[in-house]
Amino acid sequence: MVKRLTHEPVTVWVDAHDRPCGFRWRGRGYLIREILTSWQEGPIWWRECDAGAGWSGVGPFGADLGAADMVSGADHRFWRVVARLQQRSTTPAGVYDLVEMQRCWWLSRLWD
């Protein structure tokens, strides 16, 4: 498998257990067929890198992180999922890495 990094914001729908069940990326809806794995990473790596330089509160990809996030060191939750386009059931499924932090989601990787 080859991975492609994207780091693009997405809208994610979650089920009653706060697990992703679908997402919208580049105007298209995707249904999650399977969650392969999930893991958590933290504290936020850029906080440590920029602490000595007077961190501005802006995270990766321009995310505006408030003072509470700077103090708490908010963790990232990663989900590796199998998903396919919502309207084309014959389209082959792909593997995607979704990342959630403080209820903000982005697509981190695509696996070919």
Biotite code that builds the C-alpha atoms (Angstrom):
import biotite.structure as struc

atoms = struc.array([
    struc.Atom([0.000, 0.000, 0.000], chain_id="A", res_id=1, res_name="MET", atom_name="CA", element="C"),
    struc.Atom([1.137, 3.521, -0.775], chain_id="A", res_id=2, res_name="VAL", atom_name="CA", element="C"),
    struc.Atom([0.020, 6.410, 1.377], chain_id="A", res_id=3, res_name="LYS", atom_name="CA", element="C"),
    struc.Atom([-0.772, 9.933, 0.270], chain_id="A", res_id=4, res_name="ARG", atom_name="CA", element="C"),
    struc.Atom([-0.845, 12.723, 2.835], chain_id="A", res_id=5, res_name="LEU", atom_name="CA", element="C"),
    struc.Atom([-3.702, 15.173, 2.473], chain_id="A", res_id=6, res_name="THR", atom_name="CA", element="C"),
    struc.Atom([-4.302, 17.113, 5.736], chain_id="A", res_id=7, res_name="HIS", atom_name="CA", element="C"),
    struc.Atom([-7.636, 18.467, 4.478], chain_id="A", res_id=8, res_name="GLU", atom_name="CA", element="C"),
    struc.Atom([-10.594, 19.373, 6.698], chain_id="A", res_id=9, res_name="PRO", atom_name="CA", element="C"),
    struc.Atom([-13.594, 17.038, 6.497], chain_id="A", res_id=10, res_name="VAL", atom_name="CA", element="C"),
    struc.Atom([-17.062, 16.845, 7.993], chain_id="A", res_id=11, res_name="THR", atom_name="CA", element="C"),
    struc.Atom([-17.511, 13.591, 9.918], chain_id="A", res_id=12, res_name="VAL", atom_name="CA", element="C"),
    struc.Atom([-20.694, 11.917, 11.133], chain_id="A", res_id=13, res_name="TRP", atom_name="CA", element="C"),
    struc.Atom([-20.390, 9.823, 14.288], chain_id="A", res_id=14, res_name="VAL", atom_name="CA", element="C"),
    struc.Atom([-22.570, 7.086, 15.752], chain_id="A", res_id=15, res_name="ASP", atom_name="CA", element="C"),
    struc.Atom([-23.990, 6.860, 19.291], chain_id="A", res_id=16, res_name="ALA", atom_name="CA", element="C"),
    struc.Atom([-20.563, 5.705, 20.542], chain_id="A", res_id=17, res_name="HIS", atom_name="CA", element="C"),
    struc.Atom([-18.717, 8.676, 18.945], chain_id="A", res_id=18, res_name="ASP", atom_name="CA", element="C"),
    struc.Atom([-17.167, 6.467, 16.264], chain_id="A", res_id=19, res_name="ARG", atom_name="CA", element="C"),
    struc.Atom([-17.049, 7.850, 12.729], chain_id="A", res_id=20, res_name="PRO", atom_name="CA", element="C"),
    struc.Atom([-19.648, 6.345, 10.395], chain_id="A", res_id=21, res_name="CYS", atom_name="CA", element="C"),
    struc.Atom([-19.324, 8.658, 7.379], chain_id="A", res_id=22, res_name="GLY", atom_name="CA", element="C"),
    struc.Atom([-17.563, 11.777, 6.146], chain_id="A", res_id=23, res_name="PHE", atom_name="CA", element="C"),
    struc.Atom([-17.726, 14.480, 3.497], chain_id="A", res_id=24, res_name="ARG", atom_name="CA", element="C"),
    struc.Atom([-14.545, 15.313, 1.612], chain_id="A", res_id=25, res_name="TRP", atom_name="CA", element="C"),
    struc.Atom([-14.230, 17.589, -1.422], chain_id="A", res_id=26, res_name="ARG", atom_name="CA", element="C"),
    struc.Atom([-18.020, 17.758, -1.723], chain_id="A", res_id=27, res_name="GLY", atom_name="CA", element="C"),
    struc.Atom([-18.555, 13.989, -1.790], chain_id="A", res_id=28, res_name="ARG", atom_name="CA", element="C"),
    struc.Atom([-20.089, 11.764, 0.866], chain_id="A", res_id=29, res_name="GLY", atom_name="CA", element="C"),
    struc.Atom([-18.326, 8.586, 1.992], chain_id="A", res_id=30, res_name="TYR", atom_name="CA", element="C"),
    struc.Atom([-19.816, 5.735, 4.023], chain_id="A", res_id=31, res_name="LEU", atom_name="CA", element="C"),
    struc.Atom([-17.502, 4.002, 6.449], chain_id="A", res_id=32, res_name="ILE", atom_name="CA", element="C"),
    struc.Atom([-17.778, 0.240, 6.009], chain_id="A", res_id=33, res_name="ARG", atom_name="CA", element="C"),
    struc.Atom([-15.267, -0.790, 8.663], chain_id="A", res_id=34, res_name="GLU", atom_name="CA", element="C"),
    struc.Atom([-13.035, 0.719, 11.342], chain_id="A", res_id=35, res_name="ILE", atom_name="CA", element="C"),
    struc.Atom([-9.690, -1.032, 11.025], chain_id="A", res_id=36, res_name="LEU", atom_name="CA", element="C"),
    struc.Atom([-8.067, 0.537, 14.076], chain_id="A", res_id=37, res_name="THR", atom_name="CA", element="C"),
    struc.Atom([-7.987, 3.673, 16.182], chain_id="A", res_id=38, res_name="SER", atom_name="CA", element="C"),
    struc.Atom([-5.365, 5.228, 18.417], chain_id="A", res_id=39, res_name="TRP", atom_name="CA", element="C"),
    struc.Atom([-4.663, 8.379, 20.365], chain_id="A", res_id=40, res_name="GLN", atom_name="CA", element="C"),
    struc.Atom([-1.587, 10.598, 20.275], chain_id="A", res_id=41, res_name="GLU", atom_name="CA", element="C"),
    struc.Atom([-0.648, 13.466, 22.529], chain_id="A", res_id=42, res_name="GLY", atom_name="CA", element="C"),
    struc.Atom([0.290, 15.883, 23.832], chain_id="A", res_id=43, res_name="PRO", atom_name="CA", element="C"),
    struc.Atom([0.267, 18.014, 20.742], chain_id="A", res_id=44, res_name="ILE", atom_name="CA", element="C"),
    struc.Atom([3.712, 17.946, 19.200], chain_id="A", res_id=45, res_name="TRP", atom_name="CA", element="C"),
    struc.Atom([3.824, 21.537, 17.927], chain_id="A", res_id=46, res_name="TRP", atom_name="CA", element="C"),
    struc.Atom([3.140, 22.890, 21.411], chain_id="A", res_id=47, res_name="ARG", atom_name="CA", element="C"),
    struc.Atom([6.509, 21.615, 22.598], chain_id="A", res_id=48, res_name="GLU", atom_name="CA", element="C"),
    struc.Atom([8.295, 22.817, 19.447], chain_id="A", res_id=49, res_name="CYS", atom_name="CA", element="C"),
    struc.Atom([6.968, 26.381, 19.668], chain_id="A", res_id=50, res_name="ASP", atom_name="CA", element="C"),
    struc.Atom([6.829, 26.811, 23.454], chain_id="A", res_id=51, res_name="ALA", atom_name="CA", element="C"),
    struc.Atom([10.116, 28.699, 23.620], chain_id="A", res_id=52, res_name="GLY", atom_name="CA", element="C"),
    struc.Atom([9.205, 30.931, 20.684], chain_id="A", res_id=53, res_name="ALA", atom_name="CA", element="C"),
    struc.Atom([5.957, 32.298, 22.169], chain_id="A", res_id=54, res_name="GLY", atom_name="CA", element="C"),
    struc.Atom([3.341, 30.025, 20.657], chain_id="A", res_id=55, res_name="TRP", atom_name="CA", element="C"),
    struc.Atom([0.561, 31.904, 18.863], chain_id="A", res_id=56, res_name="SER", atom_name="CA", element="C"),
    struc.Atom([-2.253, 29.370, 19.397], chain_id="A", res_id=57, res_name="GLY", atom_name="CA", element="C"),
    struc.Atom([-2.370, 28.322, 15.748], chain_id="A", res_id=58, res_name="VAL", atom_name="CA", element="C"),
    struc.Atom([-1.961, 24.606, 15.164], chain_id="A", res_id=59, res_name="GLY", atom_name="CA", element="C"),
    struc.Atom([-1.252, 22.658, 11.997], chain_id="A", res_id=60, res_name="PRO", atom_name="CA", element="C"),
    struc.Atom([-3.276, 23.560, 8.903], chain_id="A", res_id=61, res_name="PHE", atom_name="CA", element="C"),
    struc.Atom([-4.187, 26.950, 10.443], chain_id="A", res_id=62, res_name="GLY", atom_name="CA", element="C"),
    struc.Atom([-6.366, 25.469, 13.200], chain_id="A", res_id=63, res_name="ALA", atom_name="CA", element="C"),
    struc.Atom([-7.154, 28.171, 15.747], chain_id="A", res_id=64, res_name="ASP", atom_name="CA", element="C"),
    struc.Atom([-6.524, 26.627, 19.136], chain_id="A", res_id=65, res_name="LEU", atom_name="CA", element="C"),
    struc.Atom([-7.766, 28.541, 22.143], chain_id="A", res_id=66, res_name="GLY", atom_name="CA", element="C"),
    struc.Atom([-5.975, 29.052, 25.439], chain_id="A", res_id=67, res_name="ALA", atom_name="CA", element="C"),
    struc.Atom([-7.661, 25.965, 26.939], chain_id="A", res_id=68, res_name="ALA", atom_name="CA", element="C"),
    struc.Atom([-6.129, 23.787, 24.209], chain_id="A", res_id=69, res_name="ASP", atom_name="CA", element="C"),
    struc.Atom([-2.701, 25.304, 24.793], chain_id="A", res_id=70, res_name="MET", atom_name="CA", element="C"),
    struc.Atom([-2.881, 24.518, 28.494], chain_id="A", res_id=71, res_name="VAL", atom_name="CA", element="C"),
    struc.Atom([-4.499, 21.089, 28.242], chain_id="A", res_id=72, res_name="SER", atom_name="CA", element="C"),
    struc.Atom([-2.323, 19.728, 25.439], chain_id="A", res_id=73, res_name="GLY", atom_name="CA", element="C"),
    struc.Atom([-5.344, 18.337, 23.585], chain_id="A", res_id=74, res_name="ALA", atom_name="CA", element="C"),
    struc.Atom([-4.841, 14.839, 22.184], chain_id="A", res_id=75, res_name="ASP", atom_name="CA", element="C"),
    struc.Atom([-5.468, 13.676, 18.634], chain_id="A", res_id=76, res_name="HIS", atom_name="CA", element="C"),
    struc.Atom([-7.661, 10.638, 18.004], chain_id="A", res_id=77, res_name="ARG", atom_name="CA", element="C"),
    struc.Atom([-6.861, 8.742, 14.785], chain_id="A", res_id=78, res_name="PHE", atom_name="CA", element="C"),
    struc.Atom([-9.246, 6.391, 12.981], chain_id="A", res_id=79, res_name="TRP", atom_name="CA", element="C"),
    struc.Atom([-8.151, 4.147, 10.093], chain_id="A", res_id=80, res_name="ARG", atom_name="CA", element="C"),
    struc.Atom([-11.305, 3.273, 8.176], chain_id="A", res_id=81, res_name="VAL", atom_name="CA", element="C"),
    struc.Atom([-12.479, 1.523, 5.037], chain_id="A", res_id=82, res_name="VAL", atom_name="CA", element="C"),
    struc.Atom([-14.936, 3.746, 3.157], chain_id="A", res_id=83, res_name="ALA", atom_name="CA", element="C"),
    struc.Atom([-16.508, 4.153, -0.270], chain_id="A", res_id=84, res_name="ARG", atom_name="CA", element="C"),
    struc.Atom([-18.412, 6.849, -2.071], chain_id="A", res_id=85, res_name="LEU", atom_name="CA", element="C"),
    struc.Atom([-21.957, 7.116, -0.753], chain_id="A", res_id=86, res_name="GLN", atom_name="CA", element="C"),
    struc.Atom([-23.751, 7.280, -4.120], chain_id="A", res_id=87, res_name="GLN", atom_name="CA", element="C"),
    struc.Atom([-21.657, 4.737, -6.045], chain_id="A", res_id=88, res_name="ARG", atom_name="CA", element="C"),
    struc.Atom([-21.905, 1.383, -4.346], chain_id="A", res_id=89, res_name="SER", atom_name="CA", element="C"),
    struc.Atom([-19.835, -0.243, -7.121], chain_id="A", res_id=90, res_name="THR", atom_name="CA", element="C"),
    struc.Atom([-16.849, 2.056, -6.488], chain_id="A", res_id=91, res_name="THR", atom_name="CA", element="C"),
    struc.Atom([-14.015, 0.157, -4.773], chain_id="A", res_id=92, res_name="PRO", atom_name="CA", element="C"),
    struc.Atom([-13.549, 0.995, -1.118], chain_id="A", res_id=93, res_name="ALA", atom_name="CA", element="C"),
    struc.Atom([-10.431, 2.828, 0.035], chain_id="A", res_id=94, res_name="GLY", atom_name="CA", element="C"),
    struc.Atom([-8.564, 3.118, 3.320], chain_id="A", res_id=95, res_name="VAL", atom_name="CA", element="C"),
    struc.Atom([-8.531, 6.554, 4.962], chain_id="A", res_id=96, res_name="TYR", atom_name="CA", element="C"),
    struc.Atom([-6.978, 7.973, 8.133], chain_id="A", res_id=97, res_name="ASP", atom_name="CA", element="C"),
    struc.Atom([-9.267, 10.471, 9.865], chain_id="A", res_id=98, res_name="LEU", atom_name="CA", element="C"),
    struc.Atom([-8.017, 12.629, 12.731], chain_id="A", res_id=99, res_name="VAL", atom_name="CA", element="C"),
    struc.Atom([-10.151, 14.318, 15.400], chain_id="A", res_id=100, res_name="GLU", atom_name="CA", element="C"),
    struc.Atom([-9.063, 16.934, 17.905], chain_id="A", res_id=101, res_name="MET", atom_name="CA", element="C"),
    struc.Atom([-11.490, 18.956, 20.001], chain_id="A", res_id=102, res_name="GLN", atom_name="CA", element="C"),
    struc.Atom([-14.367, 18.042, 17.626], chain_id="A", res_id=103, res_name="ARG", atom_name="CA", element="C"),
    struc.Atom([-12.465, 19.260, 14.549], chain_id="A", res_id=104, res_name="CYS", atom_name="CA", element="C"),
    struc.Atom([-11.768, 16.628, 11.890], chain_id="A", res_id=105, res_name="TRP", atom_name="CA", element="C"),
    struc.Atom([-9.408, 16.317, 8.967], chain_id="A", res_id=106, res_name="TRP", atom_name="CA", element="C"),
    struc.Atom([-8.342, 13.653, 6.520], chain_id="A", res_id=107, res_name="LEU", atom_name="CA", element="C"),
    struc.Atom([-4.719, 12.806, 7.211], chain_id="A", res_id=108, res_name="SER", atom_name="CA", element="C"),
    struc.Atom([-3.901, 9.995, 4.770], chain_id="A", res_id=109, res_name="ARG", atom_name="CA", element="C"),
    struc.Atom([-5.255, 7.979, 1.863], chain_id="A", res_id=110, res_name="LEU", atom_name="CA", element="C"),
    struc.Atom([-3.955, 4.447, 1.361], chain_id="A", res_id=111, res_name="TRP", atom_name="CA", element="C"),
    struc.Atom([-3.832, 3.076, -2.195], chain_id="A", res_id=112, res_name="ASP", atom_name="CA", element="C"),
])
